[in-house]
Amino acid sequence: MHIPQEMLTGPICPVTATVAGITLAAAAGWAYKRRIDSIIDASKEVSGDELRKTVYSAIKQGTLKFLGVTAIIFVLQALNFPIWHGISGHFIGGVLAAAILGIPGGIISMATVLAIQAFCLGDGGIDALGANILNMGIVGAGVGGLIRLGLNKLGLNNLVSTGIAAFCGLVLAVLTLDAELAICGKGTMDVFKHLMFAHLPLAVIEAFIAAGLYALLTRDLRQPSLRFSVATASVIVVIAGVLLLFPGKSELPDGLEWTDEECKLTATDANTGETTSEEATPVKATQQL
């Protein structure tokens, strides 16, 4: 559900970029405070060389955990698998990141993945990066993480709350995407139906994957050493193997691409096949006349 270049028009791109930037700055401050508090708590009963070792260990553990979770989500998002009706999808991972790294860390992790995808892989438009971070990072990881915390307070265990929150986070991200399209004048009931038709099955799959990976990774990444265990390494190797052995499965359109094809969200030049903005289409049509 990475929004491509030119799909969003008007002021929505700079507005979402501003919202994403402010939220990321707040998340960075929140994450920094959490890390300082954890270091202070861990170093209360030590001093001297032991204090330095404790601080270094806490910083190292936090860094390795962030890099490990971010790398896993990056790899998982590269794996598109068929869902139904000729539509593919991939794991988003926002709630999983928030569950392991905390809500601010989860938002920053998702933003890191999305930025690398946009700038290095062309997955998601650069102009739409703010919207993608808002949808999958702030809403998916942030709001999804808050839902998970709320479910935990209601007495649900971590696995169940992670699965339900992952489902809710993805659905809310799709609703946010629909709202952004509506602001651009493209949000019809037909678009909404197509988006939900394509993404509701993916949300169910997201819930099971998030809960399963949470059960696996928390036994590894929260150990004192925070080194990748054989289980975690196996997950990455298996995913990489599937990507190499079954590349054709990713050729199916994902939910947003399928919705674009069905509802014509992005205008296309009939002669060149290149994507054009809605504003440019009438001008070209006039010139042809």
C-alpha positions as CSV (number, residue, x, y, z in Angstrom):
1,M,0.0,0.0,0.0
2,H,2.9,2.3,-0.8
3,I,1.4,5.4,-2.5
4,P,3.2,6.0,-5.8
5,Q,4.3,9.3,-7.3
6,E,1.4,11.5,-8.7
7,M,-1.4,9.6,-7.1
8,L,-1.9,12.3,-4.4
9,T,-2.4,15.9,-5.8
10,G,-2.8,19.3,-4.3
11,P,-1.6,20.3,-0.8
12,I,-2.0,16.8,0.7
13,C,1.7,15.9,0.1
14,P,3.3,18.9,1.8
15,V,0.7,18.7,4.6
16,T,1.4,15.0,5.3
17,A,5.1,15.6,5.0
18,T,4.9,18.3,7.7
19,V,2.7,16.1,10.0
20,A,5.2,13.2,9.5
21,G,8.2,15.4,10.2
22,I,6.7,16.9,13.4
23,T,5.6,13.4,14.6
24,L,9.0,11.9,13.9
25,A,10.7,14.7,15.9
26,A,8.4,14.1,18.8
27,A,8.9,10.3,18.5
28,A,12.7,10.8,18.5
29,G,12.4,12.9,21.7
30,W,10.2,10.3,23.3
31,A,12.5,7.5,22.4
32,Y,15.5,9.4,23.7
33,K,13.8,10.0,27.0
34,R,12.8,6.3,27.3
35,R,16.4,5.3,26.6
36,I,17.9,7.7,29.2
37,D,15.4,6.6,31.8
38,S,16.2,2.9,31.2
39,I,19.9,3.7,31.4
40,I,19.4,5.6,34.7
41,D,17.4,2.7,36.1
42,A,20.0,0.1,35.1
43,S,22.9,2.1,36.6
44,K,21.4,3.1,40.0
45,E,23.3,0.4,41.9
46,V,26.6,0.5,40.1
47,S,29.5,2.9,39.8
48,G,33.0,3.3,38.2
49,D,33.9,0.9,35.5
50,E,30.8,-1.1,36.1
51,L,28.7,2.0,35.4
52,R,30.5,2.6,32.1
53,K,29.9,-1.0,31.1
54,T,26.2,-0.8,32.0
55,V,25.7,2.4,30.0
56,Y,27.6,1.0,27.0
57,S,25.6,-2.3,27.2
58,A,22.3,-0.4,27.4
59,I,23.2,1.7,24.3
60,K,24.4,-1.3,22.4
61,Q,21.4,-3.4,23.2
62,G,19.0,-0.6,22.1
63,T,20.9,0.0,18.9
64,L,21.0,-3.7,18.0
65,K,17.4,-4.2,18.8
66,F,16.4,-1.3,16.6
67,L,18.6,-2.4,13.7
68,G,17.5,-6.0,14.0
69,V,13.7,-5.3,14.0
70,T,14.1,-2.7,11.2
71,A,16.0,-5.1,9.0
72,I,13.5,-7.9,9.5
73,I,10.6,-5.6,8.6
74,F,12.5,-4.3,5.5
75,V,13.0,-7.9,4.3
76,L,9.4,-8.9,5.1
77,Q,8.0,-5.9,3.2
78,A,9.9,-7.1,0.1
79,L,7.9,-10.3,0.0
80,N,4.7,-10.0,-1.9
81,F,2.4,-13.0,-1.7
82,P,-0.9,-13.7,-3.5
83,I,-4.0,-13.1,-1.3
84,W,-7.0,-13.5,-3.5
85,H,-8.8,-12.2,-6.6
86,G,-5.5,-11.7,-8.4
87,I,-4.3,-9.4,-5.6
88,S,-1.0,-9.7,-3.8
89,G,0.1,-8.1,-0.5
90,H,3.0,-8.0,2.0
91,F,3.5,-7.7,5.7
92,I,3.5,-4.1,7.0
93,G,4.9,-4.7,10.5
94,G,4.0,-1.4,12.2
95,V,2.5,-3.0,15.3
96,L,5.2,-5.6,15.5
97,A,7.8,-2.8,15.5
98,A,5.9,-0.9,18.2
99,A,5.5,-4.1,20.3
100,I,9.2,-4.8,20.4
101,L,10.7,-1.3,20.2
102,G,8.0,0.7,21.9
103,I,5.7,3.1,20.1
104,P,8.2,5.8,19.4
105,G,10.8,3.3,18.2
106,G,8.3,1.6,16.1
107,I,7.3,4.8,14.3
108,I,11.0,5.7,13.6
109,S,11.7,2.1,12.4
110,M,8.8,2.2,10.0
111,A,9.8,5.7,8.7
112,T,13.4,4.4,8.2
113,V,12.1,1.4,6.1
114,L,9.8,3.6,4.1
115,A,12.5,6.2,3.4
116,I,15.0,3.6,2.2
117,Q,12.3,2.1,-0.1
118,A,11.4,5.4,-1.6
119,F,14.9,6.9,-2.1
120,C,16.8,3.7,-3.0
121,L,14.2,1.3,-4.4
122,G,11.6,3.5,-5.9
123,D,8.9,1.8,-3.8
124,G,6.5,4.6,-3.0
125,G,6.8,8.1,-4.4
126,I,9.2,10.6,-2.8
127,D,6.5,13.3,-2.9
128,A,4.2,10.8,-1.1
129,L,6.7,9.7,1.5
130,G,5.1,11.9,4.2
131,A,1.7,10.2,3.4
132,N,3.2,6.8,3.5
133,I,4.9,7.5,6.8
134,L,1.7,8.9,8.2
135,N,-0.3,5.8,7.0
136,M,2.0,2.9,7.9
137,G,4.2,4.5,10.5
138,I,2.2,7.0,12.5
139,V,-1.2,5.3,12.2
140,G,0.0,1.7,11.6
141,A,2.7,1.6,14.3
142,G,1.7,4.5,16.5
143,V,-2.1,4.2,16.7
144,G,-1.8,0.4,16.4
145,G,0.7,0.3,19.2
146,L,-1.7,2.4,21.4
147,I,-4.5,-0.1,20.6
148,R,-2.2,-2.9,21.7
149,L,-1.4,-1.2,25.0
150,G,-5.1,-0.6,25.6
151,L,-5.9,-4.3,24.9
152,N,-3.1,-5.3,27.4
153,K,-4.7,-3.1,30.0
154,L,-8.0,-4.9,29.4
155,G,-6.3,-8.2,30.4
156,L,-5.5,-9.7,27.0
157,N,-2.1,-11.4,26.7
158,N,0.6,-10.0,24.5
159,L,0.1,-12.4,21.5
160,V,-3.7,-11.8,21.3
161,S,-3.3,-8.0,21.7
162,T,-0.5,-7.9,19.1
163,G,-2.6,-9.8,16.6
164,I,-5.8,-7.7,17.1
165,A,-3.8,-4.4,17.1
166,A,-2.0,-5.4,13.9
167,F,-5.4,-6.0,12.2
168,C,-6.8,-2.7,13.5
169,G,-3.6,-0.8,12.6
170,L,-3.7,-1.9,9.0
171,V,-7.4,-1.2,8.6
172,L,-6.9,2.3,10.1
173,A,-4.0,2.9,7.7
174,V,-6.2,2.0,4.8
175,L,-8.9,4.4,6.1
176,T,-6.3,7.1,6.4
177,L,-5.3,6.5,2.8
178,D,-8.9,6.7,1.7
179,A,-9.2,10.0,3.5
180,E,-6.1,11.4,1.7
181,L,-7.6,10.3,-1.7
182,A,-10.8,12.0,-0.7
183,I,-9.0,15.3,0.0
184,C,-7.5,15.0,-3.5
185,G,-11.0,14.6,-5.0
186,K,-10.6,10.8,-5.6
187,G,-12.3,9.3,-2.6
188,T,-15.5,7.8,-3.9
189,M,-17.5,5.0,-2.3
190,D,-16.3,2.8,-5.1
191,V,-12.6,3.5,-4.2
192,F,-13.4,2.8,-0.5
193,K,-15.0,-0.6,-1.4
194,H,-12.1,-1.6,-3.6
195,L,-9.5,-0.6,-0.9
196,M,-11.4,-2.6,1.8
197,F,-12.0,-5.6,-0.5
198,A,-8.3,-5.7,-1.2
199,H,-6.9,-5.1,2.3
200,L,-9.2,-6.8,4.8
201,P,-7.9,-10.3,4.0
202,L,-4.4,-8.8,4.2
203,A,-5.2,-7.4,7.7
204,V,-6.2,-10.9,8.9
205,I,-2.9,-12.3,7.6
206,E,-1.1,-9.4,9.2
207,A,-2.6,-10.2,12.5
208,F,-1.4,-13.8,12.5
209,I,2.1,-13.0,11.2
210,A,2.6,-10.2,13.7
211,A,1.6,-12.4,16.6
212,G,3.7,-15.3,15.4
213,L,6.8,-13.1,14.9
214,Y,6.3,-11.4,18.2
215,A,6.4,-14.8,19.9
216,L,9.5,-15.7,18.1
217,L,11.5,-12.5,18.2
218,T,10.8,-11.5,21.8
219,R,12.5,-14.7,23.0
220,D,15.5,-13.6,21.0
221,L,15.8,-9.8,20.9
222,R,15.0,-9.3,24.5
223,Q,17.8,-11.5,25.8
224,P,20.7,-9.7,27.4
225,S,23.1,-10.3,24.5
226,L,20.5,-9.3,21.8
227,R,22.4,-11.3,19.2
228,F,20.5,-12.9,16.4
229,S,19.7,-16.5,17.3
230,V,19.5,-19.4,14.9
231,A,15.7,-19.0,14.9
232,T,15.9,-15.3,13.8
233,A,18.6,-15.9,11.2
234,S,16.5,-18.8,9.9
235,V,13.5,-16.5,9.3
236,I,15.6,-14.1,7.2
237,V,17.2,-17.0,5.3
238,V,13.8,-18.6,4.5
239,I,12.3,-15.2,3.4
240,A,15.4,-14.5,1.2
241,G,15.1,-17.9,-0.3
242,V,11.4,-17.5,-1.1
243,L,12.2,-14.2,-2.7
244,L,14.8,-15.8,-4.9
245,L,12.9,-19.0,-5.8
246,F,9.4,-17.4,-6.3
247,P,9.9,-13.9,-7.8
248,G,6.9,-14.2,-10.0
249,K,4.5,-14.0,-7.1
250,S,5.4,-10.4,-6.5
251,E,4.2,-9.5,-10.0
252,L,0.6,-9.5,-9.0
253,P,-0.7,-6.0,-8.2
254,D,-1.0,-5.2,-4.5
255,G,-4.2,-3.8,-3.0
256,L,-3.5,-0.2,-3.9
257,E,-2.2,-1.0,-7.4
258,W,-5.3,-3.1,-8.0
259,T,-7.6,-0.3,-6.8
260,D,-5.7,2.1,-9.0
261,E,-6.3,-0.1,-12.0
262,E,-9.9,-0.6,-11.3
263,C,-10.8,3.0,-10.3
264,K,-8.2,4.9,-12.4
265,L,-6.8,6.8,-9.5
266,T,-3.7,7.8,-11.5
267,A,-4.0,9.2,-15.0
268,T,-1.8,7.6,-17.7
269,D,-0.7,9.1,-21.0
270,A,-2.2,6.9,-23.8
271,N,0.8,7.5,-26.1
272,T,3.7,7.0,-23.8
273,G,2.2,5.0,-21.0
274,E,3.7,7.4,-18.5
275,T,1.9,8.5,-15.4
276,T,0.6,12.1,-15.5
277,S,-1.0,14.3,-12.9
278,E,-4.7,15.1,-13.2
279,E,-3.9,18.8,-13.8
280,A,-1.8,17.9,-16.9
281,T,-4.3,15.6,-18.5
282,P,-6.8,18.3,-19.7
283,V,-4.0,20.4,-21.2
284,K,-2.7,17.5,-23.3
285,A,-6.2,16.7,-24.4
286,T,-6.7,20.3,-25.5
287,Q,-3.4,20.3,-27.4
288,Q,-4.5,17.1,-29.3
289,L,-7.8,18.7,-30.3
